[in-house]
Each structure stands twice: as structure tokens, then as C-alpha cells.
Amino acid sequence: MPERQVMFVGTFDRTIDAKGRLALPPKFRSRLSDGGYVSTMRTCLGLWTPEGFEQMAQRLEELAQEGKLDQAVLRNFFGFAEDVSIDAQGRISLPARLRDSAQLDREAMLIGRNTRVEIFAPGAWQEQEDTAAVASAFEALAL
């Protein structure tokens, strides 16, 4: 039987402390018990399990080899990436350069996005949130 993929779901309001630490929801902590990787994305940060990050890295490399992705994207993605571990209080540390890239200050929204967690500034999440689009997608799929 194939190994089951880790899945992240849900939306959580969180606070980032003065040292850049972000408390993860308990249901995410267990899935990231071996640590993870965080990097910059378009309007947020992405947080992956080690296996999920490896899969993302492989896919990005494939796209670059096919000429569908510029090498600068790889440099930025991997250059910003940090490995993270969960402390005894269930927190990860987000370096200032990552927080700055996603315009994160004191508040954060953690969004389960299937194989990763996305970390948004509240305003950026509000711009992304679109329940009508989800409804339309399900309607188009006749679900």
C-alpha cells in the first residue's frame, strides 16, 4: 500500500512574538514533528514537511530543466528557505527576512493547503479568500 501523503487543512489566527516565533496549531505540530522547511512564495510563506519540501524541490528543478522556470526563481526559493524545528511550546522561528518578504508583522493566518501550510499576513489572506470561487469550482465539477 502506498505511503499516505501528509495533508494540512484548516484556517488559524496566530500571533508572532517579538523574537519571530509562531505557535503552530496542535494538529499541524504532529505532522511536522520531524521539523520542516519554510520559504517565500508569491504572497505568503510556505511551510512543508521535509518530504513535501523534497517533492517541491524536485518539481521546481524539473520545471527549470524544461525551461519553464527561470533559474532566478530557484535561487530565491532555495536562498530564502530555512529548515525549522518545533520547540517545546510548539513554535517555529521565522527569520526577519522571511517575515519581511511576506509582510508579516505581529499577526498571521495559517492556512492548511493540502501538502503545505501557507502563512499569510491577515490583509494578504483577505485578498486571497474567495469562497465564491470554491463554490464555482465545485459547480463546474458537478460535485
N, C-alpha and C positions, 0 to 999 in steps of 0.2 A: 504494500500500500504506500503511495507517495506521501512524503512528509508534508504536513499541513502548514500552509503559509500563515504567518502571524498577521492578524488583522486588527486595525485600530479603528474604533468608531466612537462617536460622541463629540460634544462641544463643552468646553470647560473654561470658566473665567479663572484667571490666575494673576498673582502679583509677583513681580520681580523685585527682590530685595536690593539694598544698596550695594551688595557685593556681586550682583548679577546672577543670583541663584534663583531658579524657577522650580517650584514644587510640582511634581507630576501627579496626576490623578492616580489613585491606587491601582485601578485597572490597567493603566499604562506601565506602571512600575514593574509589575510581574513579567510583562512582555519584554522589558528592557533590563532584566536582571543581569545580563551579561554585558551591560553598557550599550553604547550606540554611537552614532555619528550624527553630527548636526552640520548643516551647510546652508548657504544662502540660496534662495530660489527667487522667483520673479518678484513677488510682493510679500514674501514671508520667509521664515526659516523652515527647513525640513529636518526631521529627526527620524532616523532609521535604526533598525536593529543592525548588528554587524552583517548579518546575512542579506538583509534588504539593501544595505549600502553597497555591498559587493555586487549585487544584481544590478543596481542603478549604475554603478561604475562600469560594469561590463557593457551595459546597453549604451551608455554615453560613448565609450570607446568604439563600439561598433558603428554608431552613427557618425563619429568623426572619421573613421576609416572609409566609410561610404561617401564621404564628402557632404553629408547632410548636417554637420555640426562643425562650427568653427573651433579651432584649437584654443582660441581665447576663452571660449565658454568652459572648456575643460580646465584651463589654468585657473580661472576664477572659482569654479565649483570646488576643485580639489584644494586650491590655495586657501579658500575660506573655511574648508572643512576642519572640524575638530572632533576628536574622539572624546566622548563624555562617559562618566560613570555616575551612578546614583549614590548619593551619600546616605548616611543613616536616617536622615529626615525625609528621604525620598525626593531630593532635589538634584538638579544638574546645574552646572555653571555655564553661563553663556558669556563668552568673551565680548568685550565692548565693541570690537569691530563687527561682530555678528549682530549684536543688538542694534548698532547704528545702521547696518545695511537693511534691516527690516523696520527701521524707525520704531523700535521697541523702547519704551521708557519704563514706567512702573507697572503698567497693566499689560496683560497678554491674553489672547484667546488661543486655546489649544484645540485643534480640530482633528479628529480621527479621520484619516484619508486612506483607508484600506491598508496599504503596506507601509505607511509612514504617518507621522504626526506632523501637522503644519502648525507653526507658531506665528500668529498674526498680531500686529498692533490692533486694538479694537476698531479704529476707524478703517483700517485696510480690510478687516474682516467684514464690516458692514457693507463695504463696496462690493465684496465678493458674494455675500449671502444672497441667494436668489431661489427661494422655494418655488416660485412660479416656473423657473426653468426646469427644476426637477420634475414637477408635475407634467410639464410638456414632454419631457423625455420619456416618462412612463407611458404617457398617452400615445406617443409616436410608436412605442414598442408594443402597444396594445396590452399593457400589463395593468 
